[in-house]
Amino acid sequence: MSDFLQPMLAALDDAPLADPRLVYEPKYDGIRTIAEVHPGSAVRLWSRLGNEKTAQFPEVAAALAAWGRRLPDTVILDGELVALDAQGRPTGFQQLQGRIHVAAGANEPRASVAFIVFDVLRAAGHDLRECTLLERRSVLERLMRKATKAKSVVLRLSEQVRGDGRALYERALKSGWEGLIAKHVDSRYRSGKRTPEWRKLKILHEQEFVIGGWTEPRHARTYFGALLLGVYEDDALVYVGHVGTGFDKRELARVMVLLQRREVSVCPFTDRPKTNDRPHWIKPDLVAQIKFTEWTADAKLRHPVYLGLRDDKSAREVRREAGGRLHASTRARLPEAEAFHRARRPDAAGRASATRVTGGGSRPRGATANAGARRERTHERPADGSPSAEEITALVRAFEHLEGARQDATLDLGGGRSIAVTNLHKPFWPSLKLTKGDLFRFYVQVAPVLLPAIADRPLVMKRYPNGVDAKPFYQHRATNVPPCVRTETVREPSTGGGTKPADASRTHVIGGDLLTVLYTTQLAAISQDPWFSRVQSLGDADFVALDLDPSSGVRFRQVLDVARAIHDELESIGAVGVPKTSGSSGLHIYVPLPPSTPYEAGLLFCQIIATVVAHKHPKIATVERTVSARGRRVYVDFLQNVMGKTLASAYSARASEYAGVSTPLTWAEIEAGVDREDFTIRTVPARLAKVGDLWAALRKAKGVDLTRAAKYGR
């Protein structure tokens, strides 16, 4: 699809109902639609997945054609196709079913519909997506003035209030709306992106589910008894319940035809559900809209009602959504994780808790009971967003309980942000009896110092789904990522120099958030491997690194000797060097760079230092790339300093045989001598409590004087 045809998406995050930086709109329950209105009255309507809807909604196309007859240039609008009730008010998605599935020209009654416009992407020959929301709204109101003045039934401007959404929220409760959308006034339009600049505040439980099968009908019922429903967690389809109400005879017959076309012999769910009647399985590519009262404690739907099928949503995108009004009974407690609940318990004023753990299977829970209350923290949180000391303690206890009980669960970190964690008892270091749960606990404990080290940096994941003794694989591209995990599309460097074309870009997970670390750990990415640059300035390296890689048979004390030699050279030119163990067999020495330093300059600096050290200490150090030419020396690798290359971050666990951690050291420790195997996921948290964050020195230090370094190289 054209970039213009991919709508910006809202995140399911909490938002205050009174904030001068936000505007509030009703969340219309219809089909998200991009409308292209061209000069000469040509109109095309597109759903979110790129399906054309023009023929199915001819009155909307006609209204837009009449509206745009005198336009000098193409206008692209974003809005919602909605059904109208007898009073002309927007109503639920279910009322659109007769319109979605009626062929063009069919002689059947058609429900009244409207196109409610809430954004403009292009007008008067200009791409407006880099304008702020308020600027785009001003343009849209001018464009829609004629339709608004005429009180057009079919073509409408969305309702919007700024700064205080409480009255709109009360109307939503009384009118049974699906919810509200809160949008930041300065938000740019990010085509195809889901960002917290737009946030969905759901009031009622209603979402999409994947159909994985059906059951035989009972008694006088025809066609089928119930649809078997699921949601995706990573690549697994998880059963969440069945729905047998909400169908009329005609819909039963229509859906049955679609089910029979897709029938397969294998159950598509991860665990075969128990059913009262004989089940049939299908290829899971049908998506149904379902409303329901709540999630049960065992993560099943209560009182579900079928609303219709959706052809504008991909089955692989369907995840369990947080949000809505949940009763206290839906919050399953973990007996040994009570401290985690206490860490985020509501305060005396009754404000909603911001973080909790939910169990009974890998299923997200919803938002708290008071959806209108502004979320406030009950414990002081570090300014960089790291977990507080209370949250760390509680999370560690929760992981201990889950692993001991061999129980999967969902961690709800507040603001609609949750992550499923599974198989915590799985051995990751079998010989050391260290598990996936041990890795989770380690990363929670070091999060306050790890997160600043990887903040805003694209991550490359090296995944070990079967532990360190099995073969790993690299994952550069982020796929099927939960909406609350930050991703960015990054143009990759080419292997032959220069940069790849735009269509070679990759979507990367971006570091800097505890939930993101938990997500990559859930995927069995043992180490945290960030770029040397941040997404805000991908072409500029913030630091460079010399990777000290000992040849086979070389002892670690020789690596320390080479590190001391490098330290001497850095000191001679007034450069700061910050050392850390690699977490495996070697050492890394990082040097901060001045702002806006391109990778090429940093690479040249490292090449100079490495070459000088190898020349002065030829018996212990080398820059020979060929392994056979290195002998029993330490290879000083300066070639990691290229855009897109990575090294394990400070405080990153490693898939080494001793479960090492890439641990910052002082130069005094290097001089005195250390044992690399002293720094593991078992020992580093206690070391942190004693020595603090040694890696902060890298962020605080002044960048190396490259002019002086160049003279030194000559």
N, C-alpha and C positions, 0 to 999 in steps of 0.2 A: 504494500500500500504506500501511497504518497505519504510523506511525513505529516502533511496537513490533515490527513484523514485519520490519524491516530490520536484519540482524545487524551487529554491529561486526566489522571486518575487521582482519587482522594484516598488517603490512608485512614485506617480505622484507629485513630488516635484520639485521646481525650482532648477537649478544648474548653476553656472557660466560656460561660455564656454572657459575660460582660468583659469586653476587651476592646479598647479603641483601635487596636491594630487589625481587628477582624471584621469581616462582614458575614452575615448569616442569610442563607437561602433555604427554602423548603427542599427536602430531598424527594424529588418526584419519582414515582414508581412506574417507570415505563421503559422505553428503549433509548439508550444513549445514542444520539444521532449527530453526525456532521453533515451540514447542508452546504452544497456548492451552488451558488446562484450566479450565473454568467450573464453578461450583456446579451440582450435579445431573448430573455426569458427562459433560457435553458437551465433546468434545475436537476440536481441529482442528490439523493439522500443515501447516506452510508451508515451502517451500524458499526459498532466498535470493532468487530472482526472483519470489516471490509465487505460485508454483504450489502448489495444495493437494495434499498427499500422503496424506491421511487414509485414503482408500479403498485405496490401494496397500499400506498397512502397518497392517492392521486389528488385529493382535496388539499393536502398539505403542499404538494408540489405546485398545484395551481395557485394557492395563496402566495407562495414564495415567488412564483413567476410574475404575478400581478404586482406584488410589492417591489420586485427588482427590475421592472420593465425599463425604467429610466436610469438604471445604474450605469456609470461610465466604465466601470471595471468590475472584475469578479469579486464577490464577497463570500467569505467562508465563515459560517456560523456554527457554534456548538450549542446543543440543547438536548431536550428530552421529548420524544414522541410519547404522548400520554393519552389514555382513554378518558372520556368525560362522562359524568353521570347525567341524570335527567335535568339537573340544575346547571349543567355546564361546568361543574367543578372537576378538577383532576381526580381520578380514582385509581384503583389498583391495577397492577400488571395483568391480573387474570382477565380483565375486560378486554384486553388487546388480543386474546387468543384467537377470536374469530377473524381478526384482521390479518394476523401474521400468516395464517395457514389458508387464506382464501386466495385463489389464483386471480390474476388481473383479469377484469372483465366478467368475473363470475356474477351470476344473478342472485346474490344472497344479501340479506340485511347486513349493513355495516355499522359497527359502533361508531359513535361520534368521537373524533380525535382532535388533538391540538398539538402544535409544535411550540414548546415553551423554550425560548432562546435565553441563554445566560452568558454567552461569551462570543467574541468576534476575533477571528484569527487573521483575517486579511480583509482590507478595504482600501479603496482608492489607490490601488496599485502598490500598497505597502504591506509587508509582513509585520503584524502587530504583536507577535508572540513575545518579543523582548520588551514590550511596554509593560508597565505595572497593571495590576488588575483594575485599579481605579481609572487609569488612563484608558484601558480597553472598554471599561463600562461606560465612560463618557462618550466614546465613539459609538458604542452600541445603542445608547439611549437616543443619540441624534439620528442614527439610522432607523430606529424603530419608532420614531416619534409619530409618523403618519399612522402606522398600524395601532399604536397605543391610543391615539386620539380617536380613531374610528372604532375602538373597542372590538377589534377583530376577535372572533371566537376561535379561529383556527391558528392564527399567528399571534403569539403573546410574548411579552417580556417577563422574565422571571421576577418574582418579588424578592426584594433585598433590603436588609436593614444593616446599619453600621453601628458597631460599638456595643450594642446591648441586644442580645438575642433572647432575653427571658420571656418577653411577651409572645414572640414567635414560637418559642418552645412550648408555652402553655397552650397555644392554639394547636400545635402539633399533637399534644397529648389528647386534647378534647376531640380533635378531628380524626384521630387514628392515622396520622401521616406516618410514613416509614421513618422519618427522622429529619435532621437538618444537615446542611453542609456549612462548615465554617472555613472561610478563605482569608488568607493574609492579604492585606490591602496592597502590599508591594510584590505579590507573587507574579513571576513571569509564567507564561504558558509553556509547560514542558510536555511537548507532544509525546505520547506513549509512555510517560513516566508516572509512577505513583509516588507522590511526595507528601510530607506532612504540612506543606504550605496550604493544601486543601485537606480538610479532615471531615470524615463522615461521623455524625453523631446519631447512631441508630436508636430508635425508641422501641420499636416492635421487633420481635424475632421473625425475620424473614430472610432467606438467602437461597442460593442455588445449591443443589446436590446432584451428584452423579448417579445415574441409574445403573445398577450392576445386575439386575435380574428382576423376576416377578414370581409370584406364587399362584398356584392353582386357585380358581374361584370356589366359593362355598355356596351351597343351597341355590337360591334363585339368581345369584350373581353371575354375570356372563363375562367372558373374555379373560379377566384375571382378578385375583383377590387383592393383591397389594404390590406396590413397587418396592424393591429393595434398594436402599440409598446408601451412599458413601461420600467421603471427602478424601482428597489426597493429602498424605503426609510424606514429604519428599517424593519418592516415586511409588509409594504404596497406597492402594485404595483401601481405606478403613471403613468398615460397616458402622453406620450410626443409627439405623432403624428402618422402619417400613412405613409406607403411607397407603391407606386404602380408601380415604374419603376425599371429596372434592371433585369427583368425576361425574359427569352425566353419561348417558348411554352412548351418545355420539363420540365423546372424548375417549371413552373406554375402547370403542372400536378403532378409532384413529391411532391411539397409542399402541394397541395390540398389533397392528400391522407393522409399526416401526420396531417393536420388540421382536417379532418373529423373524424379521429380516436380519437381525443381529444375533440370533441365538447361537451360543457356543456350548461346548461340553465342559469347559473348565471354569470354576468359580473365580471371578476377577478380584475378590476381596482377599486381603492378607490372611484373615481367619474366616473360615466358612461359618456363616451365621446359622443359628438354630431357628427354624421356622416351623409354624404350626401346620403348614400345608406344603406340598411338594414344590421345591424351588426349581426355577429355570434360570440359566445364566445368559448374559448377553455381553457383547463387546461394549465396554463402558465408554461410549462417546455421546450418549444422550444426557442433557442437563435439564433438570426440573426445578421450577421455582416452588418453594414450600414455605408455608407459614406455620408457626408452632408456638406453644406457650412458654416452654423453657427447655433447657438441657437437664437431663436427670443426673444423679450423682455418678452413674456409671457411663456418662457421656453418650446417652441416647436421646432421641427426640421425644418430647412429650406432646401429645395431641397434635400431630402434624396434619396439615391439610394441603392437598395438591392444588396449585394455582395455575399451572400450565408448563409447557415445554419452552425452552429458550433456544433460539438459534443464533443468538448474538454473544454467547459465552462459550469458551473452550472448556471441555471437561477437564483437561490437565491443569487449568488454572484454579479449579474449585478447591478452596481450603476452608476449614472451619473459621468462621468469622467471630471476633469478639464484639462486644457492644450490646446494647439493649438493656432492658430492665430485668434483672435476675433476682430471684428469691434467694434468701439465705440458705435454703435447703440444697441449692445446687452447688454449694461450695464444699467439695469433698476435702476432708482434713487428713493430713498425714500425721499420725500420732507423734512421731519423733521429730516432726518438722514444725511443731507448734511455735518454737522460737522465731521461725521465719515470719509467721503470722503476727506475732507480737511486735516484731521489728517494724511492721507497717500498719499497726492497728489504728482505727479512727481515733482522732483526738476527742477531747471533752466536748468540743462544739459539734461533734457528729459528722465531721468531714469524712468523705469516703477514703478508704485505704488505697494506697497507690501500688502496692506490690503484694503478691501472694503466690503460694504454690498450690496447684491442684493436681489430684491424682486419679487413680482408677482408670488407667490407660493413657495413651499419648494423645490427649485431646485438649485443645485450648478451652479455658473457661471464658465466660463473658465479662463484661464490665461490672462495676459495682452497682448496688441497688439504686443509689441516688445518682442518676445520670446527669442531673442538673447541677450538682454540687461541684464547685471548683476544686480540683485535686491539689492538695498541699502535702508536703513531706512532713512526717512526724519526727524525723531524725535528720541531723545536718548531713548534707551530701557534699563531697568535694566539688570545687568549682568546675573541674573538667568532666563532671558527669560520672565519675567512678563510683562504685558502690561504697556505702558507708561501712564503718567497722561492724555495726550491728547487723547489717545485711550480709556481710561476708560470713560472719559467724553462723547466721541462720541458714544461709545457702549451703555452707559446708555440712551442717547437720542434716539438712534436707537430702543432700546427695548421699550421705552416709546411710540414712534410713532407706532411701530408694534402692540403693545397691544391696543392702542387707536383706530387703524384702523381695529383691528381684522384681521390682515394680517400675513400670514406665509412668511418666507423668508429664505435665506441662508446667513450665515456670512462667508465671505471669509477672512481668517486671513493671507493670503499671502503664497507663496511657494507651491501653489496647495493644501493648507489645508483649508477645508471649513466644515461647519456643518449646517444642516438644523434645524431651530427652528420653532415650531408650537404651536398653542393654547395658546398663552401667556396670554389671558384673562381668562383662566380656573382657578376657585377658588381652592387654595390649603389649605388655612385656612379660610373657609367660614365665621366663626363667626367674624373674624378680617378683612374680606374683603381684604385679601392678596392673590395674584394670583401667577401663575407660572412666570409671567413677573417680579413680585417683587423679586422672588427667583433668577432669572437670574441677575437682576440688583445688588442684594446684592453680589452675587459671583463675578461679574465683579469688584465691588468696593473693595472687600477684597482680590482679587487675589494676589497682591504683597506680602501679609503676609501669605496667605493660601498655596500658591504653594510650598514654601520652607518646610512647615510643612508636606506635603504629597509626596514630591518628591521621586521617585524611589520605592514607597511602593505599594504593591498589595492592591487593594480596594475591599471591599465587598459592594454591592449595596442593600439597603433596599428601595424598590420602592413603591411609593404612587400614582399610576396613576389616582386615583379619589380623591386625597386630603387626609388630615390627619384624616378625620372622617371616611374614608373607610378602609377596611382591606388591609394592605400592604403585600408584599412578598419579600423574599430575593433572590438575584441573585449573586451567587459566580462566576459562569463561564461566561466569555465574549463570546457572540455569535453575528455573523453578525455585527462586529465592523467595522466602516469606516477605510480604510487603514491608515489615518493620526492620528488615536488614538493609543497610545502605548499600546501593550499587551505583556505579557510574559507567558510562560507555567511554572507553579509552582507545585512542588510536595507537596501535602497536607499532614499534619500530620494525622495519623490515630486516631480514637476515643479510641482505646485500648492501646495507647502507641506506640512508634516507629514511623516509617513513612510508608505511603502507598506505594505499588508498583508503578512503573513508569506509568502503564496504568491507575492509579487513579489520575494522575496529572490533574490540571485544568488550563485553560487559563484565566488569570486575567487582568482586566484593571489596568494600572500602573499610579499612580498620578504624578503631578509635572508640568502639562501643562494646560494653560487656555482652550485650545480646549477640552481637556479631561474633565475638570470640566463642560464645557458647554454641552458636550455629556451626561454625567451622569445626569445633570439637565434636559436635554431634555427627558431622560428616567424616570423622576420623582423620582430620587434618591435624597431625600431632604438633607440627611447628607453625609459627607465625612468620611468614616470609613476605615482608613488605618491599615495595620499590624504595629507591633512594630519594624520590621526589613525591610531592603531594599532588592531588588532583587539581589544585588551584594553579599549579605551575609545573606541569609534567615534564617540560624540557629542562628544568633547572634542578640540579641535584643539591640537596641540603647538606650533604656530607659525602665523603668518600671512605672507602675501607680497603685495608690491606689484609688479605686472607692468608694466614700462615698455615700451610698444609704440609705436615710431615710425611716423608716417604715411609714406606713399610720398614719397620724395624727401628725407626728413629724415636728416641725417647722424648717425653714431654719437656724435660729439662733443656733440651736443645731448642725446642720451640720458644721457651722462655728466654734463652740467650739471643735468639734472633729478635724477639720483641724488644729486649733491652737495647740492641743495636739500632733498631728503628726509632726508639725513644730518643736516643742520643742525636740522631739526625734531625728529628723534628724539633728538639730543643735548640739545636744550632741555628735554626731559622725562625725561632719564636713561634712555632706552631704547636697547638694543643693536640695531643693524642689521647683518646679514651679507649682503654683495652677491655676486652671481655673474652671469656672462654667461648669457643664455638658450640659447646655442648656435646661435641664429638671428640675428635683427636687434636684439634688445633686451637688457634687464637685468632681473634679479629682485632684490628686496631683501626678505630674510626677517627677521622679528622673533619671538623666542621668547615664548611665553605662559606664565603661571603654570599649575601643575597644575590639572586639572579645569575648564578654561575652555571653555565651549560655543562652537560655531562662530559663533553670532549675536553674541557679545561681541567676538570677534576681527574679524568683518566690520565692525562698527560702528567699532572702533578704526582699521582701515585706511581706512574712508570718511572719518573725521575728518582723518587725515594727508594723504590724497590731495586732499581738498577745500581744506585750508589751503594746500598747495603750489600747486595750480592757481590759487587766489585771489591768492597773492603773486607768482606767476610766470606771468601769463596769456599771455605771448608764446611761451613754450616748452612749457608743460604744460597739460593739459586733462583733465577727467573726463567729457567729452561722450561718450555711448555711440554716437551716430550718426556713422558714418565721415565723412559729408559735412560735418558740423559741426566737425570737429577741425582742419581747415586743416593747415598745416605745423607741427604740434606733436606732442609725445609724449603719448600717452594713458596716464594713470596708472590702471591697471585694478585696482580693489580687489574686484571681484566674483568672483574665483577662490576666495575664502575661504568656500566653501559645501561642506557635506558631500557627498562624491562627486566634486567637481571635482578636477582634477589639474594640476600643472605638471611639467615635466621635472625630475627630481632633479638635485642636484649630482653631477657626474661622469657625467652621462648623455650619450650620443651623440645627435645630432639629425639629422634628414633634411634639413638645409639644404644649399645648393649647395656649400658649402665643407667639409662633413663636420664641422661645429662640435661642440663639447662644452660643456655647461653647466658653466662653470668658476668656482669660488670665487675672489674677488679680495680684496685688502686695500684699505682706504680710501685708503692712500697711492698705490696704483696708480690708483684712480679719480681722485684729485686730479692725478696726473701725466699721466694720459691713456693709454689702451691701445687697441689695434686688436682688435676682436672676432674677426677672422679669424686671429689668432695662436693661437687655442685650438681645436685640432682633434684628431681621434683619432690623428693622427701625432705631435703635439707635446705633448699633455698628460701622457703617462707620464713624459717627461723632466722636465717642470715639477714633477710630484709629487715626484720624487726630490730636487729642489732646494728647494722651499718647504714640503713636507709637506702635511698635511691641514688646510687653512684652514677647512673646513666644520665641524670639531670644535668651533669657537667657538660655533656655534649650539646644540649639545647641552649645552655647559658653562655657557652664559650664564644669568643669572637672568632670569626672565620679566618682561615690562614691567609697570609699576604701572598697572593700568587705571583705578584711581580718579584718579590724577594725570592720566592721559591724558584722562579725561572732563572734568575741570576745564579742561584746556588747550583742549579743543574748544569750550568756552563762551566 
